[in-house]
Amino acid sequence: MIYEVSNLAVIIFLFIVGLVLGLSFYFARKTKSAASYYAAGGKIHWAVNGIAFAGDYLSAASFLGICGMIAYSGYDGFLYSIGYLAGWVVALFLVAEPLRRLGKYTFTDALDSRFNAKSIKLAASISTLIVSVFYLIPQMVGAGDLVVPLLGLPHWMGVVIVGSIVIFIVATAGMTSTTYVQFIKGALLVVFSTILTFYILKNGLNLNPSNDYHQFNKIGAVVEPDNTIKVSDSTYVIASTQLVGNLTFVKLEKDGTGIWYKLGTNGDEAFLEEAQFITVTADGEKLYNGAPKSERKFYQVGHLSKIIVDGVEVDKTGPVGPFEFIQAIEKSEIVRFTKKAFNDGDDKVTVYFQTKTLGKDIMKPGLLYKLSKASGATFWNRLNFLSLMLALFLGTSALPHILIRYYTVPSQRAARKSTIVAISAIGFFYILTLYMGLGAMINGVLDVESSNMSAPLLAKYFGVGIFSIISAIAFATVLGTVSGLIVASSGAIAHDFIDNYLKVEMTDNEKVKAGKISAICVGVVAIILGILFKGMNVSFLVGLAFAVAASANLPAILFLLFWKKTTARGIAWSIIVGIVTSIGIILFSPTMWERYGLIPKDAPIPLDNPGIISIPLSVITLVVVSLLTQKYNATKDFSK
């Protein structure tokens, strides 16, 4: 897509960044101790911490990723919202207060509170670092996506900008600054998402929604036996034909340029459907609908093809209420765009073509996750979906950057109250994602190259002002989440590994310095990975982080809290097995196989989401090893 840079957007962006940096300077002067750097001295008010929880949790995955998945896959994308929110039930009832009682600065402190075991210190610090890095990747990818329309910069520069700002935030002021950044951006995100939803409902449903809307037509055609196609009175040469599954795509030579169409039939009559296509030529040049990107021949898509209100077909509805909007979507027909990729000689072609979908199918499972026999679901499809839901439900309570926030409040009661505030804010926001995602789906604003841009482009449809604010807040959302992740990572390296595991003698000032150096190193790694994973949906990537966290950390937390026979070795081995199995399944999954440039169906493991296998294996390991090492509990020998 081609994006025009707005001066207003740049001004608002610079204001948000300036505010964040100003906070960092202010709190940097007060950050003198390790307690202040890693846990804000335990002095954050529970209400502030609750909104900061929301600001930390409502990351790029929530605003960019979920809205994008709903815009392309309807209800199946909303399942991420349901899964993310449900995870807080576990956090509220099982984890919040006990973890606050056990911990000091980090997740490792809590796990090791009963044992003082080197094995736990090592395993938990590695787990914290790995989970944080997995979670960092989608945040950086989302940051790069945002900077393209906001500032007109390439994706990699967005990643570098975010990484640099966050490294500065964490390396100067630590958790105190991070908390207030998250508080501000969490509150702003909820408020302005509410405003955007109001615009969506006021606009209602419209068959011709956007000034940039482009009608993709069906063209009557006659396929001739001499490898030509006759359209109206003109005859075109079929330069290439591609059969992809049960679909046929043809490239016609027209005005010296090969144009791809989807070929369809209706009885004995053939027709061509206009489509969009991206060609990567043999020499690496990228063409959009056969032309360079600068010629603007590539369009935003997504619109309604039929609106039915009270049994009558209409062109538009006018303003609607929240329930009327959902009902109108269910009774309408939406034009979605699906992609297929293939090789045309030495060129790689991706074609985006129309798929008309009934609204009632949008509002029920099945577009993304094949679960019924009618949709062609297999055993592995169903298992993959169950595995994803399990990871989302159990992953929240195992994310190190979320868990460390319990140490920023002064008491267990404050930890519980801040969790309730977080659930309220997060739950309300996730309801809004349904409206923002569906609003993007029907208003002709989808960038088929990046589902992550659905919500910002929807805001742009309603005006450059709201677009500028929403995009700047989304950027701040990434800043806040990445800050929390890097604080957790630096704590794992400096506090858990260097200080507690290696027993390096350090003064309080040296501990803070070690944390800052660790933050810089983790930030650089995050920048590199954010550039490498460009183009992947951020919600999908966060789902993988949840799976690794739930596999490696949650069994250890729950068994430590609720099973007296848990041993240090049981916890350590459970973490190791959880990490190895979850990451191993991910690396050999169909999605990663495609990322390697291989055929997804040839992947050795047919699962994208590892939780259904890795979580039970982690639990079994903890139980078996703990039962085999009871003598260490009896003798209090946890030195190994």
ChimeraX attribute file (.defattr): number of C-alpha atoms within 10 A of each C-alpha:
attribute: neighborCount
match mode: 1-to-1
recipient: residues
	/A:1	18
	/A:2	16
	/A:3	13
	/A:4	11
	/A:5	17
	/A:6	16
	/A:7	13
	/A:8	15
	/A:9	22
	/A:10	17
	/A:11	14
	/A:12	19
	/A:13	23
	/A:14	13
	/A:15	13
	/A:16	19
	/A:17	19
	/A:18	12
	/A:19	14
	/A:20	24
	/A:21	18
	/A:22	14
	/A:23	18
	/A:24	24
	/A:25	16
	/A:26	13
	/A:27	22
	/A:28	19
	/A:29	10
	/A:30	13
	/A:31	22
	/A:32	14
	/A:33	17
	/A:34	22
	/A:35	20
	/A:36	21
	/A:37	30
	/A:38	30
	/A:39	27
	/A:40	26
	/A:41	20
	/A:42	19
	/A:43	15
	/A:44	22
	/A:45	14
	/A:46	24
	/A:47	19
	/A:48	20
	/A:49	28
	/A:50	30
	/A:51	29
	/A:52	29
	/A:53	29
	/A:54	30
	/A:55	32
	/A:56	31
	/A:57	25
	/A:58	27
	/A:59	28
	/A:60	31
	/A:61	28
	/A:62	22
	/A:63	30
	/A:64	30
	/A:65	32
	/A:66	32
	/A:67	35
	/A:68	33
	/A:69	28
	/A:70	30
	/A:71	31
	/A:72	26
	/A:73	25
	/A:74	26
	/A:75	24
	/A:76	21
	/A:77	26
	/A:78	25
	/A:79	19
	/A:80	26
	/A:81	26
	/A:82	16
	/A:83	20
	/A:84	26
	/A:85	23
	/A:86	18
	/A:87	21
	/A:88	25
	/A:89	18
	/A:90	17
	/A:91	24
	/A:92	19
	/A:93	12
	/A:94	16
	/A:95	22
	/A:96	25
	/A:97	20
	/A:98	17
	/A:99	23
	/A:100	26
	/A:101	15
	/A:102	17
	/A:103	19
	/A:104	21
	/A:105	28
	/A:106	27
	/A:107	33
	/A:108	28
	/A:109	23
	/A:110	21
	/A:111	27
	/A:112	21
	/A:113	14
	/A:114	14
	/A:115	18
	/A:116	19
	/A:117	21
	/A:118	21
	/A:119	20
	/A:120	29
	/A:121	25
	/A:122	21
	/A:123	22
	/A:124	29
	/A:125	27
	/A:126	21
	/A:127	26
	/A:128	28
	/A:129	21
	/A:130	19
	/A:131	28
	/A:132	27
	/A:133	21
	/A:134	22
	/A:135	28
	/A:136	29
	/A:137	27
	/A:138	32
	/A:139	34
	/A:140	32
	/A:141	31
	/A:142	32
	/A:143	29
	/A:144	27
	/A:145	26
	/A:146	27
	/A:147	24
	/A:148	21
	/A:149	25
	/A:150	25
	/A:151	17
	/A:152	17
	/A:153	16
	/A:154	14
	/A:155	22
	/A:156	21
	/A:157	18
	/A:158	27
	/A:159	27
	/A:160	21
	/A:161	16
	/A:162	26
	/A:163	28
	/A:164	15
	/A:165	18
	/A:166	29
	/A:167	26
	/A:168	20
	/A:169	31
	/A:170	31
	/A:171	26
	/A:172	22
	/A:173	26
	/A:174	33
	/A:175	29
	/A:176	26
	/A:177	28
	/A:178	30
	/A:179	26
	/A:180	22
	/A:181	28
	/A:182	30
	/A:183	22
	/A:184	20
	/A:185	29
	/A:186	30
	/A:187	17
	/A:188	19
	/A:189	24
	/A:190	22
	/A:191	12
	/A:192	15
	/A:193	22
	/A:194	19
	/A:195	15
	/A:196	23
	/A:197	20
	/A:198	19
	/A:199	18
	/A:200	25
	/A:201	20
	/A:202	16
	/A:203	18
	/A:204	22
	/A:205	27
	/A:206	19
	/A:207	19
	/A:208	18
	/A:209	19
	/A:210	17
	/A:211	9
	/A:212	14
	/A:213	17
	/A:214	15
	/A:215	11
	/A:216	14
	/A:217	11
	/A:218	15
	/A:219	15
	/A:220	15
	/A:221	20
	/A:222	16
	/A:223	17
	/A:224	13
	/A:225	7
	/A:226	8
	/A:227	12
	/A:228	16
	/A:229	21
	/A:230	14
	/A:231	15
	/A:232	10
	/A:233	6
	/A:234	8
	/A:235	17
	/A:236	17
	/A:237	17
	/A:238	20
	/A:239	15
	/A:240	16
	/A:241	17
	/A:242	16
	/A:243	11
	/A:244	11
	/A:245	7
	/A:246	5
	/A:247	11
	/A:248	13
	/A:249	21
	/A:250	20
	/A:251	20
	/A:252	21
	/A:253	17
	/A:254	13
	/A:255	8
	/A:256	7
	/A:257	12
	/A:258	17
	/A:259	20
	/A:260	29
	/A:261	24
	/A:262	22
	/A:263	21
	/A:264	18
	/A:265	11
	/A:266	7
	/A:267	6
	/A:268	6
	/A:269	11
	/A:270	15
	/A:271	19
	/A:272	21
	/A:273	17
	/A:274	19
	/A:275	21
	/A:276	24
	/A:277	22
	/A:278	22
	/A:279	22
	/A:280	18
	/A:281	15
	/A:282	12
	/A:283	8
	/A:284	10
	/A:285	10
	/A:286	18
	/A:287	19
	/A:288	20
	/A:289	22
	/A:290	18
	/A:291	15
	/A:292	15
	/A:293	15
	/A:294	11
	/A:295	12
	/A:296	13
	/A:297	15
	/A:298	22
	/A:299	20
	/A:300	19
	/A:301	26
	/A:302	26
	/A:303	29
	/A:304	26
	/A:305	18
	/A:306	21
	/A:307	23
	/A:308	18
	/A:309	16
	/A:310	8
	/A:311	8
	/A:312	7
	/A:313	12
	/A:314	14
	/A:315	15
	/A:316	18
	/A:317	18
	/A:318	11
	/A:319	16
	/A:320	17
	/A:321	13
	/A:322	15
	/A:323	9
	/A:324	15
	/A:325	20
	/A:326	17
	/A:327	16
	/A:328	20
	/A:329	24
	/A:330	19
	/A:331	19
	/A:332	20
	/A:333	22
	/A:334	25
	/A:335	22
	/A:336	23
	/A:337	21
	/A:338	13
	/A:339	15
	/A:340	14
	/A:341	15
	/A:342	13
	/A:343	12
	/A:344	16
	/A:345	10
	/A:346	10
	/A:347	15
	/A:348	16
	/A:349	20
	/A:350	17
	/A:351	20
	/A:352	23
	/A:353	21
	/A:354	20
	/A:355	12
	/A:356	15
	/A:357	17
	/A:358	18
	/A:359	22
	/A:360	17
	/A:361	17
	/A:362	24
	/A:363	20
	/A:364	14
	/A:365	19
	/A:366	19
	/A:367	18
	/A:368	15
	/A:369	17
	/A:370	20
	/A:371	21
	/A:372	13
	/A:373	9
	/A:374	8
	/A:375	11
	/A:376	10
	/A:377	14
	/A:378	13
	/A:379	10
	/A:380	15
	/A:381	18
	/A:382	15
	/A:383	19
	/A:384	22
	/A:385	19
	/A:386	15
	/A:387	21
	/A:388	25
	/A:389	23
	/A:390	21
	/A:391	29
	/A:392	29
	/A:393	23
	/A:394	28
	/A:395	29
	/A:396	28
	/A:397	26
	/A:398	29
	/A:399	27
	/A:400	27
	/A:401	28
	/A:402	20
	/A:403	24
	/A:404	27
	/A:405	30
	/A:406	35
	/A:407	28
	/A:408	28
	/A:409	25
	/A:410	16
	/A:411	16
	/A:412	18
	/A:413	14
	/A:414	22
	/A:415	28
	/A:416	23
	/A:417	17
	/A:418	26
	/A:419	27
	/A:420	20
	/A:421	20
	/A:422	28
	/A:423	22
	/A:424	14
	/A:425	20
	/A:426	26
	/A:427	18
	/A:428	14
	/A:429	23
	/A:430	23
	/A:431	14
	/A:432	21
	/A:433	27
	/A:434	22
	/A:435	24
	/A:436	30
	/A:437	29
	/A:438	27
	/A:439	31
	/A:440	28
	/A:441	30
	/A:442	28
	/A:443	27
	/A:444	26
	/A:445	29
	/A:446	29
	/A:447	19
	/A:448	21
	/A:449	14
	/A:450	18
	/A:451	23
	/A:452	31
	/A:453	26
	/A:454	30
	/A:455	32
	/A:456	28
	/A:457	24
	/A:458	26
	/A:459	27
	/A:460	19
	/A:461	19
	/A:462	15
	/A:463	11
	/A:464	17
	/A:465	15
	/A:466	21
	/A:467	24
	/A:468	25
	/A:469	24
	/A:470	28
	/A:471	27
	/A:472	27
	/A:473	25
	/A:474	26
	/A:475	27
	/A:476	28
	/A:477	29
	/A:478	31
	/A:479	31
	/A:480	31
	/A:481	31
	/A:482	33
	/A:483	33
	/A:484	31
	/A:485	33
	/A:486	33
	/A:487	32
	/A:488	33
	/A:489	31
	/A:490	31
	/A:491	34
	/A:492	31
	/A:493	24
	/A:494	25
	/A:495	28
	/A:496	28
	/A:497	22
	/A:498	20
	/A:499	17
	/A:500	20
	/A:501	19
	/A:502	14
	/A:503	11
	/A:504	13
	/A:505	11
	/A:506	13
	/A:507	11
	/A:508	13
	/A:509	13
	/A:510	14
	/A:511	22
	/A:512	28
	/A:513	18
	/A:514	20
	/A:515	28
	/A:516	26
	/A:517	17
	/A:518	22
	/A:519	28
	/A:520	20
	/A:521	14
	/A:522	23
	/A:523	28
	/A:524	15
	/A:525	14
	/A:526	28
	/A:527	25
	/A:528	16
	/A:529	18
	/A:530	26
	/A:531	19
	/A:532	13
	/A:533	16
	/A:534	20
	/A:535	18
	/A:536	20
	/A:537	23
	/A:538	30
	/A:539	27
	/A:540	20
	/A:541	20
	/A:542	24
	/A:543	26
	/A:544	26
	/A:545	28
	/A:546	29
	/A:547	33
	/A:548	35
	/A:549	34
	/A:550	31
	/A:551	35
	/A:552	37
	/A:553	33
	/A:554	25
	/A:555	27
	/A:556	27
	/A:557	20
	/A:558	17
	/A:559	19
	/A:560	21
	/A:561	17
	/A:562	10
	/A:563	10
	/A:564	9
	/A:565	15
	/A:566	23
	/A:567	30
	/A:568	32
	/A:569	24
	/A:570	28
	/A:571	30
	/A:572	25
	/A:573	22
	/A:574	29
	/A:575	29
	/A:576	20
	/A:577	21
	/A:578	31
	/A:579	26
	/A:580	15
	/A:581	21
	/A:582	27
	/A:583	22
	/A:584	14
	/A:585	21
	/A:586	21
	/A:587	18
	/A:588	18
	/A:589	23
	/A:590	22
	/A:591	20
	/A:592	17
	/A:593	19
	/A:594	14
	/A:595	14
	/A:596	11
	/A:597	8
	/A:598	13
	/A:599	13
	/A:600	18
	/A:601	13
	/A:602	13
	/A:603	17
	/A:604	13
	/A:605	18
	/A:606	19
	/A:607	23
	/A:608	24
	/A:609	29
	/A:610	27
	/A:611	33
	/A:612	21
	/A:613	17
	/A:614	27
	/A:615	30
	/A:616	14
	/A:617	19
	/A:618	29
	/A:619	23
	/A:620	16
	/A:621	22
	/A:622	26
	/A:623	19
	/A:624	14
	/A:625	19
	/A:626	22
	/A:627	14
	/A:628	13
	/A:629	16
	/A:630	17
	/A:631	12
	/A:632	17
	/A:633	17
	/A:634	9
	/A:635	8
	/A:636	13
	/A:637	13
	/A:638	18
	/A:639	12
	/A:640	11
